[in-house]
Amino acid sequence: MSLPSTICGYLDRAAKLDDPEADIIFVDRHEGERKFGFPEIHRRVQQSAGTLFARGVRPGDRVAIVLPTSPLFLDAFLGAQWLGAIPVPLYPPVRLGRLGEYFDRTVAMMKGVDAQAIIADARVRRVLGEVVARVAPPLGLIKAEDLKEGSALALHSDDHADRLAMVQFSSGTTVDPKPVGLTHRQVLANAESILDFLPPNPADQHVGVSWLPLYHDMGLIGCVIPAIHRPGRLVLIPPEVFLARPAIWLRTISRHRAIISPAPNFAFGVCAVKIKESEMDGVDLSSWKMALNGAEPVSPKTMAAFGRRFSTWGFDERAMMPVYGLSEAALAVTFSPMGRGVQSRRFERRSLGEGRAVPSESGEDGVEIVSVGRSLRGFSVEIRPAESTGPSEAGCIGRIWVAGPSLMEGYIDRDASPIQDGWLDTGDEGFLLDGELFVTGRAKDVIVIRGQNHCPHEIEAVLDDVDGVRKGCSVAVGSVEDEGEVLLVFVEVKDDAGEIAEACRRAILVATGLNPALVVLLAPGTMPRTSSGKLRRQETLKRWKRDTLLPGVPVTPWRMAGVMAKSFWASRKGGR
C-alpha cells in the first residue's frame, strides 16, 4: 500500500485508523483540556474547506491565518490545505505597546505573499482592523468561528506532493522576514527525519507536549505535522499560558507521560528560575526522553541549571538534546544523539577570534560551545570559508551550508534564490568537529574588535547574572565609529537602574576581556523582537542611531478602545 503524498493524505489516513490513543489536546490557562480525535479533526477540516470554498477561496490562493493556538488554527490551516489553497500562518498581536510595529510588519508580510483572504478569531479581530484596511484582501476577513458553517468538502487530491503546502516567514533576526515556500514533499520529508529519532518501541511514541506557537515552524512542522504523519497524542499549550505560568508545561508533560517536548533555550532558563516548588507537587518528569533545545543559541549554563533544578522531579539530564535548523530547510537539520545529554567543549578565545576552534588545554579557560549534533537522515552540512565554494577543514570557522530533502527551492515571488547547486547558505557561522556541528552565531552579528571576532551571545549571557538586568534582554553589537569598530551593549533593566551600567561593563571585561564603548540602559520592552521573540540586534542599533529606540506606547483603555473601534469598522467593511 503506497503512502500518502500530502499532509491531508496523512490526515485522511489518521482518521481512518481511528486510534483511541491518537488525538490532539488543547490545554487552557486553568489546565482544563479539550480533546479532539483524528476523525473529528478530519470532519472539522472538511467543513472548513467547504466554508472557504463558499467564501471564494480557490486552489492556489494564499490565505493569511492570524490565530492563537486553538482548534480553530487547525481548522483554518488544514482546511485551506484540504481545498488546495496555501495557508500562511502569521503571529497574532501580542505586544500591545507596539501595535504600530506589528501592523507595519504584518501588512508587509501579507502584501508580500499577495494574501487573498485573512482568517482571524474574535479576539484577534478586535485589534486587526488597521491591517485589514491597509491590505484590503480581495476575499476580505473570514471569521474563524464560521469555518464549520459550510457543507463539508469531502474530496481532496493526494497527487500534488510538489505543490506548495504552506508559506512560513523566516525569523527576521538580521533582516526583514522572508516568505519561505514549502511543498508537501519538503514538509513531510522533514517530519519523517524527525520521526526517525523517536524510540523504536511504539508504546513510547504516542505523546508529545508543546507550548510553541503554531505560526512558528518548530511548533507546526516540528510537532503538529509529525503527529498527523504518525498518529499519536499531541498536547498543545498556548504560548501566552506558558509565559504566564511556566509550571503548566512541566505539569502537562508529567500528567500525559510525554516522551518528547521541544523549546528554545530561554524557556529552560525561565523554568529554572521562576517555577516554585509548590507548583511541582506530584510532578514526575521521568518519561521525558527528548527535551529538544533549539531555535536560538544553546547555553550550557542554562541546561545545567535546568537539569540540577528538576532532577528532584525525575528529569534525566541525558534527555537534553540540542538541535539546529532553520525555516528555509522546513525546520530540522541536525539532532544530538538521544540519551547522551548536552555535549559541550571549551575552545581558546583567541583562536576562535582568528577563525579556528582550538580546544582549550586547561579545560576551564576559554569559551564553552555546545554541539548541536549530526545531520538528520538525507541532510548534509558543510562549513565554507567566505568567498569559497568548497568545504573547509575540521575546526575551521566559516559559513554553515546545508543540503537536504526538505530544503526550499526559493523565497516566494522573488527572482533571486539563495540555493546554489542544491546547497543553502544559512547565514550562520560555525565549525565541524568529529562530525558534529558547533554553531557560533549569525554571520551578520559577529563583532570584530581589533581584528578579533566575538560572538554576541557570549557577551550577552554574562549580563544575565548582573543584578537589575532583565534576563535574556541584552544585545551586544559592533558599531563602526571614527576609532574603528567598537562594542556597544544595550540592556533592558528593571525599575531601579542604580549602577547597572558600570556593573555590566565590569562583568563583560572580566568574562571576555572586552571593554564596551557604551552600555545603554533601556526600559522593559524597548528592544525590537522577531515574531518568535528573538531580539533583533542590528535593528536595535539602527533605531538607536536614528534616535527611534523607544519603549512601547502605554496600553491605556482609551487607546485600546480606539484600536478596537477602528477594527470593528474595518471588519464590517472587509469581513465576509
Salt bridges, closest charged atoms under 4 A:
ASP12 OD2 - LYS16 NZ 3.40
ASP12 OD1 - HIS42 NE2 2.76
ASP23 OD1 - ARG233 NE 2.77
GLU31 OE2 - ARG245 NH2 3.86
GLU31 OE2 - ARG251 NH2 2.21
GLU31 OE1 - ARG255 NH1 3.25
GLU33 OE2 - ARG255 NH2 3.05
GLU33 OE2 - HIS256 NE2 2.81
GLU40 OE2 - ARG43 NH2 3.75
ASP75 OD2 - ARG44 NH2 2.59
GLU101 OE2 - ARG98 NH1 2.52
GLU101 OE2 - ARG543 NH1 2.74
ASP104 OD1 - ARG134 NH1 3.06
GLU130 OE2 - ARG134 NH1 3.05
GLU130 OE1 - LYS566 NZ 3.60
GLU145 OE1 - ARG125 NH1 2.86
ASP159 OD1 - HIS160 NE2 3.13
ASP162 OD1 - ARG185 NE 2.70
ASP176 OD1 - ARG536 NH2 3.40
GLU192 OE2 - HIS229 NE2 3.16
ASP196 OD2 - ARG377 NE 2.34
ASP217 OD1 - HIS216 ND1 3.25
GLU240 OE2 - ARG123 NH2 3.57
ASP284 OD2 - ARG257 NH1 3.54
ASP316 OD2 - ARG318 NH2 2.75
GLU354 OE1 - ARG356 NH2 3.14
GLU368 OE1 - ARG346 NH2 3.46
GLU382 OE1 - ARG384 NE 2.97
ASP413 OD2 - ARG62 NH1 2.66
ASP425 OD2 - ARG399 NH2 3.07
ASP428 OD1 - ARG442 NH1 3.05
ASP434 OD2 - ARG345 NH1 3.37
GLU436 OE2 - ARG340 NH1 2.66
ASP445 OD2 - ARG537 NH1 2.86
GLU458 OE2 - ARG349 NH1 2.07
GLU460 OE2 - ARG537 NE 2.73
ASP465 OD2 - LYS301 NZ 2.09
GLU492 OE1 - ARG470 NH1 2.77
GLU502 OE1 - ARG505 NE 3.60
GLU502 OE2 - ARG506 NH1 3.94
GLU539 OE1 - LYS542 NZ 3.76
GLU539 OE2 - ARG543 NE 2.95
